[in-house]
Amino acid sequence: MPFKSLTRDELQSRARKAAALLEKCAVCAHCCGVNRRADEVGLCRAGGRAVVSSYGPHMGEESVLTGSRGSGTIFFGYCNLACKFCQNYELSHQGEGDEVTGGELAEIMQQLQRMGCHNINLVSPSHYVPQILEALVLALDGGLRLPVVYNTGGYDALPVLRLLDGLVDIYMPDIKFGDDKTAEKYIGAPGYFTMARRAVLEMHRQVGDLKIDGRGLAVRGLLVRHLVMPDGLAGTAAVMSFLADEISPDTFVNIMSQYHPAHEAFHYPELSRRVNKEEFQAAVRLAREAGLHRFD
């Protein structure tokens, strides 16, 4: 059950600390320094309020999240990454959706609970942690009891992740690249793998390996996604070695095969085709050779 180890005063204190980070924005690993409280925008293009693109029960997530009634996904607008191959660029790059207050975001969480969803799945939350914490204070008062999933691209700031300690039940980072230089070229995030490694280490420190209950549902822990890309561009070997050696050989990993060219990918010949069966099988083999054994 979320929040069980935190008092309301502690939750409010963390929400205030997070909100203060908006004045010279240091909410994600970019640390742009703009005043988002005054609706100045940095690299993520988000202002002072969260933008929600859509929400509802989602059956397309990992089986340990969807169960029989779906994962209660909240898709946020904008993103702190600028992926050239983004498959949701209308949301992530163009900010499709509506601004919501903290109260409205809290009501969305409670509505998903009333719908019977198994969890609250925050999709691309890194640039909205202050707004999410504000909403969680109100949602807790309203009886929220579902596990909270932090579904992130991995470019998270350590001080902000520490504010989430005890609030997030399931961390689900997507480690996109195993090399800083390649990541900067394709997703516009300097030092991406370096920052993602630090972030995932902190996430694992907070929640440990993924725990699954008798219904087959994740209740707490770390679940890592990794998208296989053409010609090994994602640096899969480095990612899997990091997870096995520095996190845990029991790390639960979803190795994803669904890459397809989108957004600006066709401007890059190396990104302009789908992943083939052999490339996906090679990625799974690299994970097993690294010592990993838990896969979705």
C-alpha positions, 0 to 999 in steps of 0.5 A: 500500500502506498504512503503507509510509511509517511505522515501527511505532514511529511508528504506535504513537506516533500511537495513544498520542496519539489514545488520550490524546484520549479522556480529555477527548474531542477526537476529533471536531469537537464536542470534548465534553471527557468522559472516554471512557476512563471510559466517560463519553459525549458527543454521539456516545454512544460510550464507550471501546471501538468498537462494530461493527454489522456488517462484510463485503464490500459491493457497494453502495458506489461502483464504484471501491471495490467492484470485483468482490469488494466493499469491506470495510466495517466499520459502526460504531455511534453517530455524531458527527452527529445527522441528523434524516433518518438512514437508519441510525438504529438504528446511528448513534443507538441504537448497534446492535452489539457492543463490540470490543477493539482485537484484535478490530477488527484481526481483523475487518480481517484477515478482510475481507482474507482474504475478498478485499475490495479495501479496508478501508472504515471507515464513520462512523469519526470518533468511533473514531479512537483505537480504529481506530489501536490496531487498525491497529497489530495488523492491520499486524503481522498482515499487513494490506496493503489500502488504508484508506478513511475514510468520514466525515460530514465533521465531523472534528477537524484534529489527529486527521486529522493523526494519520491522515496516511500511514495513510488511503489514500482519504478519502471525506467526505460534505459534507452541507450548504453552510451552517452554520445549516442544518446545525446545524438538521438534523444538530446540528453547529455550524459544520458547513460551516466545519469540513467545509471545513477537514477536506476541505482537510486530507484533500486535502493528504494524499492528493490527487485520486483515483487509479484503477488499471488494474482501475478501483479507487481506490487513493489520493485524495479521493472526496467524496459529496454527498446532494441534498435537497429544495428545495436544502436541501443547499446544493449550489451552495456545496459544488460551488464549494468543491470546484472552487475550493478543492480541485481541479476534478479532485475525484471526486464522487458526487452522490447521489439516494437521499434519502428521509424517515427517522427524524425527517424527517416532523417537518419538512415540508421533509424529508418527501418524496423528491428528484425527477428535476429536483432531481437533474439541477439538482445535477449541472448545478451541479457541472458549472457549478462546473467539476467533471467527475469523477462516479461 
